[in-house]
Amino acid sequence: MANETTAAREAFGDLAPALADYTDQVLFGDVWQRPGLSPRDRSLITVASLVALYRTNELPFHFRKARENGVTADELIELITHLAFYSGWPTANTALTIARTVIKDSGA
């Protein structure tokens, strides 16, 4: 995996190679591969957490990952709409702006 190009290696591997390794091997290797939840369920949970916590920097990546894991564009919008009542209107509005771009760019 050390020679493999990954999103983490491209994003910050030059600056923090150990963090890129942990991201690839522990987070997306061990944690995301655990059998207790499907990748789709993990994506829904992760996106909901990122929206609620206003972690906008991570949202584009995880919106795309959710789409790759079978979450539909309509489901992402429904998730954001639902969260507006729990995490607040500003978090939902910001997430919708990011989702619009990701969905438009993916062609779906």
C-alpha positions as CSV (number, residue, x, y, z in Angstrom):
1,M,0.0,0.0,0.0
2,A,3.0,2.3,0.5
3,N,3.3,2.9,-3.3
4,E,-0.4,3.0,-3.9
5,T,-1.9,6.4,-4.7
6,T,-4.8,7.1,-2.3
7,A,-6.9,10.2,-1.5
8,A,-5.1,10.6,1.8
9,R,-1.7,10.4,0.2
10,E,-2.7,12.9,-2.5
11,A,-4.3,15.3,0.0
12,F,-1.6,15.4,2.7
13,G,0.8,12.5,2.3
14,D,3.7,14.8,1.4
15,L,3.2,16.8,4.6
16,A,2.0,14.0,7.0
17,P,2.9,10.6,5.6
18,A,2.2,8.8,8.9
19,L,-1.3,10.4,9.1
20,A,-1.9,9.3,5.5
21,D,-0.8,5.8,6.4
22,Y,-3.2,5.7,9.5
23,T,-6.0,7.1,7.3
24,D,-5.5,4.4,4.7
25,Q,-4.7,1.4,6.9
26,V,-6.6,2.0,10.2
27,L,-9.6,4.3,9.3
28,F,-10.4,3.1,5.8
29,G,-8.7,-0.3,6.2
30,D,-9.7,-1.6,9.7
31,V,-12.6,0.7,10.8
32,W,-14.5,0.9,7.5
33,Q,-14.0,-2.8,6.8
34,R,-15.5,-4.1,10.0
35,P,-18.4,-6.5,9.4
36,G,-20.9,-4.9,11.8
37,L,-22.2,-2.3,9.3
38,S,-22.3,-2.1,5.6
39,P,-20.2,0.6,3.8
40,R,-23.5,2.2,2.8
41,D,-24.6,2.5,6.5
42,R,-21.2,3.7,7.5
43,S,-21.4,6.4,4.8
44,L,-24.8,7.6,6.1
45,I,-23.6,7.7,9.6
46,T,-20.4,9.6,8.6
47,V,-22.2,12.1,6.4
48,A,-24.8,12.7,9.2
49,S,-22.0,13.3,11.7
50,L,-20.1,15.6,9.4
51,V,-23.2,17.7,8.6
52,A,-24.2,18.0,12.2
53,L,-20.7,18.9,13.4
54,Y,-20.3,21.4,10.5
55,R,-17.2,19.7,9.2
56,T,-17.5,21.2,5.7
57,N,-14.0,20.4,4.7
58,E,-14.7,16.6,4.8
59,L,-18.2,16.7,3.2
60,P,-17.3,16.7,-0.5
61,F,-15.2,13.5,-0.1
62,H,-17.8,11.8,2.0
63,F,-20.7,12.8,-0.2
64,R,-18.8,11.2,-3.1
65,K,-17.9,8.1,-1.0
66,A,-21.6,7.8,0.0
67,R,-22.6,7.8,-3.6
68,E,-20.0,5.1,-4.4
69,N,-21.4,3.1,-1.5
70,G,-24.9,3.1,-2.9
71,V,-26.5,6.2,-1.2
72,T,-28.7,8.0,-3.7
73,A,-28.7,11.7,-4.2
74,D,-32.3,11.8,-3.0
75,E,-31.3,10.0,0.2
76,L,-28.5,12.5,0.8
77,I,-30.9,15.4,0.4
78,E,-33.4,13.7,2.7
79,L,-30.6,13.2,5.3
80,I,-29.7,16.9,5.2
81,T,-33.4,17.9,5.4
82,H,-33.9,15.7,8.4
83,L,-30.8,17.1,10.1
84,A,-31.9,20.7,9.7
85,F,-34.2,20.1,12.7
86,Y,-31.5,18.5,14.8
87,S,-28.3,20.2,13.9
88,G,-29.7,23.5,12.7
89,W,-30.6,25.3,9.6
90,P,-27.2,26.8,8.9
91,T,-25.5,23.3,8.9
92,A,-28.2,22.0,6.5
93,N,-28.0,25.0,4.2
94,T,-24.2,24.7,4.0
95,A,-24.4,21.0,3.4
96,L,-27.0,21.5,0.6
97,T,-24.6,23.8,-1.2
98,I,-21.8,21.3,-1.0
99,A,-24.2,18.4,-2.0
100,R,-25.5,20.3,-5.0
101,T,-21.9,20.7,-6.3
102,V,-21.0,17.0,-5.7
103,I,-24.2,15.7,-7.2
104,K,-23.9,18.0,-10.2
105,D,-20.3,17.0,-10.7
106,S,-21.2,13.3,-10.5
107,G,-24.0,13.7,-13.1
108,A,-26.7,12.3,-10.9
